[in-house]
Amino acid sequence: MPSAPHVLTLSCPNRRGIVAAVSTLIFEGGGNIREAQQFDDGATGRFLARIVVDHPEGALDVAGLRAGMEPIAARFGMTWTLRDTAVRRRVMLMVSKFDHCLADILYRWRLGELPMEFSAIVSNHARDTYAHLDFDGVPFRHLPVTRDTKMEQEAEVWRLVRETGTDLVILARYMQVLSDGLAAKLSGRCINIHHSFLPGFKGARPYHQAHARGVKLIGATAHFVTADLDEGPIIEQDVERVSHADTPDDLVRQGRDIERRVLSRALRWVLEDRVLLNGSRTVVFRD
């Protein structure tokens, strides 16, 4: 039977011979290319690709493939990863009082839509805040935070990330701003979700602010977390048209729905190695 697929992702300055070198390596090792997507960024001169590889008889030479990629990477100035899809990433969800994204991710995970394992759910609110949710089999940690205890709480978060082998942290409506230090430690593996009004309508009750201004579009943005607040590389966005007849509560309700689906899409694409960083932007090889 075929071996578990491996996903090869790569990024390098664009030049002739990249595809030929990589495909020849896979062919000579007996591998089979099940899927290949690539993008030549004319603005930056970079080449990015996602290649799914397996072996028809379950004999993919992963060690040989890794060894063969080293001289190719050196030749082309390439950054690359090779991941076994049978090994699921460990994901930590951080959440505050609003639990719609948390509930949605739990639901999709139990359905098998999100190929991951939970390392923990972390909240600055107590467990009984989510008494209506089924956390069976998912560790929960209550890590309260105040302005005076922020650094100590973040140190505990970082310790938990390391102890649980967390690969990816999701701020699923976690209403605390990460310090520059923690954001740097989680660079490239922390995703946030928020409404798409930013940089307008900052602070509390953004949908009420938007209603007061008579907005006609609302939306949500999922992005990687950086030290620049809410300005990290964007992974996914969506919008919906609203009207003068919508109340602030209508906007909040619709906003929750958009946030749920935008975050779940962004999470799934990252879990499937479809998101490649490209400077301050991302390349997303959608399925």
N, C-alpha and C positions, 0 to 999 in steps of 0.2 A: 504494500500500500504506500501511497505518497507520504513523504516525511512532512512534519509540521512546517508550514510556511515560515520563512524568515523574511523580514522586511529590511532591505538595504536602502538607507537614505544617504544622500551626498550633496555637497555644495562646494563649488570652487569657481575660480575665474573661468569664463568660457573660452574654450579653444578647441581646435579640431582634435578628434581622436578619443574623446572621453567615453562616449557610448561604445565605441569599438573595443576599447581596452577592457571596460567592465563586462560587456557581454561576452567577450572572448574568454575572460577568466571564468565566468559562470559556465560557459559551454565546456571548456576543457576540464572542469571539475565535475561534469556530469549533471549540473544543475539545470533546472527548467524554469524559464521566466514565465510566471503565471500572469503577471500584470506589470506594466511599466508606464509611468507618467513622468514627464520632464517639462522644464520651463527655462527658457533662455530670457533672462531679464535684460532687455536692451538698455534700460536706464542705468543699471549698475554694472553691466558686463559680467554678471554671474550666471552660472548654470546650476540648476537644482533638479534633483530627480528622486523618485521613489520607485523601487523595484521589488516586487514580491517574487521570492525564489523558493522552489521546493525540488524534490527529486522523485521521479515516478515510482521508484522502488524503495523509497524510504532510506536512501543511503547518501543523503546530502553531506558532503565533506565540509562541515562548518569551519573546522580548524584550518583547513586548506584555503577556504574562501577568505577567512580573516587574514591569513598570512599573505595571500596573494594581493589583498587590497592595500597592504602597507606600501609596496613600491609604487603602486598606481597613485595612491594618495600623495606620496612624496613628489612624484613626477608632475602632478597637476595642482599641487597646493590645495589639497582637498580635505575637508572635514567630513567624516562619515560615521554612520552607526549601522550595526547589524543586530537585529533583535529577533529572538525566537518568539513567535506569536503564541506558543503554548505556555509561555511564562507570563502570567498576568501581572501588570503593574499594581503596586500597592498605593492606595489613594486615601488621603486624609481630607475630610470635609470639615471646614470651620464655619460656624453658623452662629447667628445671634437670635433675636426674638422672631424675626420673619422666617418661616420654615417652608415656604412654598418650593424653593429650589431643592432643599434637602429632601422633602417628601417625594418630589419628582425623580430625583436621582436614585433614591432608595427603590422606588417602584420600577424604574427602568433596569436597575441592577438585578432585582429579583426576577424580572422577565428575561434576563440574559441579553439585553440590548447593549449593556456596557461591559466590555471584557476587562474586568478589574477585580481586585480584592480590596476590601476596606481595611485600612490599618487602624483607623479611629475616626470617631466623630468628636470634634472638640468644640465646646461652646463656652461663652462667657455668661451663659444663663444655666440655671439648674436643670437637672434631668426632667423634673416634673413639668417643665415648660412644654415638653414634647410627649406628654403622656399618651396622646392619641396616635403616636407613630410607633411602628413595630421596629425595634432595634435588635431583634433576636439575632444573636451571633455577631453583632457589631459592637466593638468596645466603645464606650462613651466616657469622655473626660470633661469634667466641669473645671474650667480654668478662669475664675473671675478676674476682672481687671479694672483698675482705677488709674487715674492719672499718675498717682504716686507709685503704683505697683506695676506699671506697664513693662519696664525692662525685666523685672523678675518673672512676670507672666510670659513674656516672649522667650526668655531663656528656657522656661519649662516647655514651651511649644517646640523650640528647636531641639531640646533634649528628647522629646517624644518623637519628633520626626526621625532622629537618628536611631533611637532604640527600636522603633517599629519597622525600620527599613522602608520608610515612606518614599515613594518615587515622585509623587505628584500631590500638591496641596491645592484644594479648591476652596476659594472664599465664596461660599454659597449664601450670599447676603450676610457676610460677617461685617458688622457695623463698627469695626475698629480699624484705624489706619495703621498698617505695619510700619515699623521704624525703618529707616534707610538700611540699618544693619541687617535686619531679618530679611528685608526685600532682596538685598544683595546675596545673602546666603541661599535664597530660594530662586535665584535668577534662572529663568528658562523652565521652571517647573512649578510655577504657582499661577493660577488663573483666577481672575476676578470677574464678577458680573455686576453691572449697574445700568441705570437708565441712560439713554443716549442724549439727554439734554446737555450734558456737560460739554464745555465749561459753563454753560448757562444753568440757572436754577440750582445753584449749589446749596448744600445744607439741608435743613429739615423740610419735610413736606414738599418735595420737588414737583409732584403731580398737581398739588394745589397751586403752586407758583405758576406752573404751565397753564393750568385752567384759567388763572387770572389774566394771563397774557393771550388767551385765545388760540393756543397752538392747534395745528391741524394734523400734525404727525407726532406719534410717540414711538419710542423704540427702546432697544437694549443693546448693550455692547459687552462682549466677552473678550478679555485681553490678558496678556501676560503681565504680571505685576513687576514693576520697576520702582526705583526710588522716586521717579517723577510721578506724582499721584495721578492715577487714572489716565496715564499717557503711554502705557506700555504697548507693544506691538499687538494690533487688533487681530483676533482670530475669527470672530463671527459677529454679525449684526443683523437685526431685523427691525421692521417698522410696521405700524398699522395706522391707517387714516382714522381720525376722530373728527367730531363735529361740534358745533355750538350747543347741541342738545345733550352732550355728554357731561355729566356731573364730575366733580373731583373724584368721587368714589368709583364712578365708571372708569376713569382713567387709571386709577390704582388697580382695579380688577384686571383691566386689559394689560397694564404694565406687568403685573405678576405673571400673566400667561406668556407674554413675550420673553420675559427673563428666564422662565423655565425652559422654553424650547431652545433659546439661544445658548444657554449654558450647557444643556445636555448635548447639543450638536458639537459645540466646541470641545467638550470633554471627550466625546466619542472619537472625534477626529484626531485629537492628541493621543488617545489610547491606541489608535490604529496607525500611528506614525504618519499621519497625513499633513501635519503642520510643521513646516520648516521655517526657522527664523531667517530673515533676509534683511539684515540691518535693523532699522526701526519698523520694518513691516514683516509680514509673514507671507509665505506661499502655502496655500491650502489645496492639496490634491484631493478634491472631493470625490466621493464614490458615485 
